[in-house]
Amino acid sequence: MINSAKASRRSVVIGAATAIVLYGGTAFLLGRGLPSDGWGTVTPDELFAAVLAGEVLLVDIRQPDEWRKSGVAIGAVAIDMRRPDFVQALSEARGGSERPVALICARGVRSRRVAQALEEAGIGPVIDVPEGMLGSTAGPGWIKMGLPVAPWNG
């Protein structure tokens, strides 16, 4: 009986913490407004909450060997930015919706360039994740923040 009480209490605490993170991240994004003119930036934890809520499409633009090494963020679609049909693949992943697209790479350099290029081409709104998967001067990154990843096997 004691073990089930502990398990039940643990479930409630985990559920409440998840709700707070989801609500807080979503409220933050909605309060600050998703970018509509030009690209914007978000932190991995802010983005994860919006991805889980279905408000943002997360696209990992790294290369397959990078996906194999570190995995892909849960909720992300892996589309190699070097693909000749990158824009078409991105459009298909979006499924005709107008929801914002967030781009993530290893350290935020490629995602920033691609975000700018997409915005200049009239594709948006686009959000940059400057910390990337591995971290940068902008912050620790998706993996070091302990956000979930899934193995990628191609």
Beta strands, then each sheet from edge to edge (+ up, - down):
strand 1: 40-41
strand 2: 57-60
strand 3: 72-73
strand 4: 76-78
strand 5: 101-104
strand 6: 126-128
strand 7: 149-150
sheet 1: 1+ 6+ 5+ 2+ 4+
sheet 2: 3+ 7-
end
